[in-house]
Amino acid sequence: MSTKLTSTTILLITMLALSICIFSACSPQVQITTDPPPTELPEPTDSAAVKPTEVEPTTEVTETPLAQPTQEQITIVDGLDREVTLVEPAEMVVSLAPSNTEILFTIGAGEQVIGRDEFSDYPSQVTHLPSVGGGFGDYNLETIVNLEPDLVLAAEINTPEQVKALEDLGITVFLLANPNSLDEMYENLLTIADLTAHVSETEDLVEALRSRVSKVESAIESAEDQPTVFYELDATDPSAPWTAGSSTFIDTLITMAGGENIASDMEGQYLQISIEELLIRDPQVILLGDAAYGITPESLVDRTGWSNISAVVNERIYTIDDNLVSRPGPRLVDGLEQLASLLHPELFADN
């Protein structure tokens, strides 16, 4: 029994060994590595021999900056004591007064004017611009809005209510106050120059205007007399014609031209004077500011009572363009020169 078991055991062991041998011979040999190969480290570097990279400190933002405006915004107090601000000079302007229109064209901003009031007629090219009304004080707000101005230039002939109505429509409005002197008129020129970016040429213009005024004043200093003057605005009623009193440019310019306005001491800027009072004051010179309406020196002779006035007797009646002495703009200097030559022809014979 023990011999049989032993033989059987031996046989099993032999067969098992033979199977292992056969399996080993048929299978590929796989080498299993439990540890990674050693990493080759770089040779040590002498830290003293290598200098660190120098980096310049950053003092400016490296992002692309936003475009900056070419000019700072403009803020000026207008005739209504309001601060009016433009982010840049106005390029599309609507004028609501003849004096403003004349100023804009004279300072070199004419090409920026895109609309004008009904009565703006100088220079002649303004008549080709769209009219925004103004007759009887009414303006066409729809026309103004459609023109898309970046500035509407108003004057004292415009009411605060009109200014507000335009502002309520989102339009920037600047009201230019009437000047009381030539110096204030010069300041108005420079103000509009600031609003439209024409400062340099306007400064030259003001200098030239001042020079012309100085020449008139110098000439008048040698005048031997100061003639009395009646300035006629409207003689629809010849027995009580309208004239200009004190605090008007007509009065100021007559004085600067070497004359004396007979109505300067009367109450009111614009007033009627009776024929009786006119005869008492007996002007030596009559200036017809209403000549544009067909009034001529010859027509005064036919007026009742007028033939006894010294100016009529001596034929010192002159026509004048009223716009030159009533519109508060640069042509006031033209008006001064013309008045001086009419009142004192002996001093301006060469003009």
Salt bridges, closest charged atoms under 4 A:
ASP78 OD2 - ARG82 NH2 2.63
GLU102 OE2 - ARG327 NH1 2.66
GLU102 OE2 - ARG331 NH2 2.82
ASP121 OD1 - ARG327 NH1 3.03
GLU167 OE2 - ARG82 NH1 2.25
ASP168 OD2 - LYS164 NZ 2.94
ASP183 OD1 - ARG210 NH1 3.02
GLU201 OE2 - HIS198 ND1 2.60
ASP225 OD1 - HIS344 ND1 3.70
GLU232 OE1 - ARG303 NH1 2.69
ASP265 OD1 - ARG281 NH1 2.68
GLU277 OE2 - ARG281 NE 2.68
ASP334 OD1 - ARG212 NH2 2.49
GLU337 OE1 - ARG212 NH2 2.78
GLU346 OE2 - HIS344 ND1 3.24
